[in-house]
Amino acid sequence: METGRGPVVCQLRGKLKQGKAKGDIAALGDRVRITVLTDGSGAIEEVEKRKQALVRLDPRPQGEYQQVLVANVDQIVFVFACAHPNPRLRMLDRFLVIAEKQRIPPLIVANKIDLVENAREIFGLYVDIGYRVIYTSAKQSVGVDELHEALKNKISALAGPSGAGKSSLLNAMQPGLGLAVNEISTAMNKGRHTTVTRQLFQLNGGGYVADTPGLKSLALWDTEPEEIDAYFPELAPLVPHCQFSDCTHIHEPGCAVRAALDAGRIHPERYESYLRLRAGQE
């Protein structure tokens, strides 16, 4: 961890490890109280209660273990390119459901707008739902200042498919930042966990960013099919108006969701994402 005197390598005190842990005791983003020992190393005495965390299931031989990707995260920033590669909106919809499920505010970044003329047409449906979308081009320095301001004084987890341009955007905001983040993420994806750990990278002007390459394989591991509609902001308010309390919004009569779909108030692609997620498909 970082202190005013520089990095200090810390170990958990034994008292914190008593009993069977159901998840990471201390993780990236946690606020902790330490004691610096005479040899310059540190001991973690206390881990403050997390306000929230981005969590995934890490299967262990003796049961389920919750791995904390980032603790105390203020927002998840989903970076998707408008082209090269083409935007995988099904993936974005799954990411948004994960953010809604874990109650972490999402921010969508539509990058490489210089490659298309219809960026707002592609991502506009998310604005209609109520999500914030920032349109960017690292090549043309468009939206970079707006993105930097959105990250300022916050802990932000970054996610998105390969080639979306996260590194270029970070470099445009702060020279060298994207290179540093990409170096860690590439090593992690290659399995070099023994020598490389996740890091928070400090932003000029305040705030931290952390890449979360593990999010691409993050499954809705604790989500039942019947609760998926609660994590679609445009569907959730309609559910109480369905004729049946256990409506699947697929074939039942008196379904308020289907009525809104037929009336054009729900985007067909979002409804298709709902059906696929409910069926356990990616």
N, C-alpha and C positions, 0 to 999 in steps of 0.2 A: 504494500500500500504506500501512498504518498503522504509525507508529512512536511512540515516546514523545513526540515533538515534534509529532505530527499527521500528516495524510496527506502522502505524498511520491510524486510522479509519477515512475515509473521506466521505464527502457528496458533491454533486454537488452544486455549486452556483446557485441561482435562475435564473441568467441571461443566464445560459447554457441550461435551461429547457424551455425557452420561445418558443412558437410556437409548432406545432404538430411534434413530432419526428417520422421519418420513420424507425428508427433503434436505437440500443443502442448508447447513447451519449458517454459513457465511458465503456470500456470493458477490459477484461484480455489482457495484452500486450500493452495497450495504454501508451504513454508517456504523463504525465500531469505535470502542474505546480500547486503547492499547497501553501496554507498559513496554518501554524500550529497555532492553537488558544490557548488561555491561559489555557483551560482545557485539553490540550494534544490531542484533536481531530484535524481534518484538514478539510479544504475547498478546493475543486478542482476549481481553477480559470480558467484554460485553458487546453484544450485537443489538443495536436498536431495532425496535419493531418496524417492520416494513410497512409503508403506506400502500404499496402494491408491487407486483412483480410479474414479469413475463416468464411463464413456467411451461416446461414440457415434461412428458413422462419419459423416464429413463428406466427401462426394464432391468431389474436385478434378479438374481437367482432366488432371493428370499422375499419377493413381493414387489410392489410398485414403489418407485422412488421418484420424487418430483425434483427435477433439475431446474434450478433458477438460471435463466439466461441472463437477465438483467433485473436487479432489484431497484425499487424506488424510481422506476422509469416514468417519465412524465408523458411520453408520447411514442408511438411507433410510426416511423416514416417509411412508407411504402413507395419505392422508386421503380417506376415502369417506363420503358421507352415507348414512344409513339410508333417507332419503326426501327428495324435492325437491332434487336429482334422485335417482331410484331408483338403488341401487348397481349399477354395472356390474362384476360379479364376474369376467367374462371379462377385462376390462382389468386388474383386480387380479391375476388369475392370471398374466397376461403380465408385469406389473411384478415379481411375485415370482420368476418365472423369470429375469428380467434381474438381479435382486438376487443370486439363487443363482449365476448364471453369473459375475458379477463379484465374488462372494465378499464382499458387503457385507451385514451383518445388516439385515433388514427389521423395521420396526415398523408394525403396522396400527392406524389410528385410525378407529373407527366413530363418526362424528359425527352430531349431530342426533337423539340417542336419544329426545329429548322428543317427536318426531313419530311414533314407533311404539311398540308394546308388545313386539315380538319381536326386538329388536336382537341379543340373544344367540343367537337361533335363526338369524338371517341370517348372522352372522359366526362362529358357534360352531364350524363345521367347521374353521376355520383354527386355532382353539385346540386342537382335537383333533389336528391335524397337528403342532403344536408351535410355531406362531407366537404371538408376544405380541400381544394385541389390547387396546387401551385404549378404553373406551366413554365418549364425551364429549358434553356439551351446553354450548356457549358461553352459550346463553340462560339455562340454569339453573345454570351454573357447576359442572357435574358433570364429574368427571374432569380438570379443568383443572390442578389441583395435581399429579396423578399424571403427566400429560403433561409438565408443566414439569420434574418430577424426572427423567423419562426422557430429557430433552434436556440436562440439566445437565452441564456440563463435556465436552460432545461436539460434534463438527461433524456436523450433521444436514442432509441434503438432503430437501426436502419435495416431494411430488408428489401429484397427484390430479386428478380432473376438475373443470371449472369448476362453481362453485356448491356444492362440498363443504363449504365453511366454513372453509378454512385461515386466512383473514384474521381472521375473528371469533374463532377459537381463539387466535391469536397476540395479538390485542388483549386477550383475556380474561386471558392470562398476563402481558402486559406492555403497558400502554396505549401506543398509537401504533405498535407493532411491526408489526402486520398491515397497517396503512396504508402503512408504508414499504416492506414487502416487496411488497405488491400494486402499488404505484406502479412499481417496477422491472419486475416481471413483465409488467404491462400494456404498458409501453413496449416491452419486448422482443418481445412477441407482435405488436406493430404494426410491427416491423421497424426500430425506431429504434436500431439497433446503433451508429450513428456517435456518438451522444451518451450512450448508456446502456450500462453494462456490468453483468455479474453482480456481486453483492455478498454478503459474509458479514455478517449482522447479529448483533450481540452480545446475548446474553441476560443479564438480571440474574441474578447468582449464578453465572455462568460458562457458557461454551458459545457456539456460533454456529449460526445457521440460514441456509440458502440455498434459495430457491425454484428449482425446475428445470422451467420450463414446457416445455423441449425434450424432456422425457421422454415426453410424450404421443405423439410421433412416433418414439420410439426403437424401432428394429427389431432383431430377433435376427440382426444382419448377419453374424456369424461363427459361427453355430450350425448344425450339420448336423441333419437330422431325427432321425437315429439316436441323438443324444445328448440329446434333449429330456427323456427319462425320468430322466436323472441330476439334473435340476433340479426334480423333484417329490419332496420328501422322503418322501412316503408310497409312492412307486413304486420309488425307487432301491434300497432293501434287498431288494426282491422280484426284481429283474432277474436276479441270479445263479442263481435257482432255476427260471428258465424252461427248458423242454426244449431250446430252440434259442438259441444265443449271439447270433443276429441277430434275435431276436424283436421284432416291431413292436407286440405286445400288442393286435393287432386281430383276427387270425383263426387264429393258429397253435395247434395242439394243445399241451397241457402248459404253457400260459402261466400263470405264478404271479400275474401282475397281474390277468388276467381271473378267475382263481379267487378272488382277494381281493375283486374287484369283485362277483362273484356272491354272496360270503359277507357282503357289507355292510361290509367293512373299508376300502373306498375309496369316497368320495362320488361318485355318478354325475356331478355337475356338474364336479368336478375331472377326472374321466376324460374328459369331453367336452372340457374345455379342453385336455387333453393331445392329444387327437386333432386338434383344430383347429390347435394350434400346430405339431404335427408335419406337418400338411398345408400349413402356411404361411398359415393363415387367422388373422384377428384375432378 
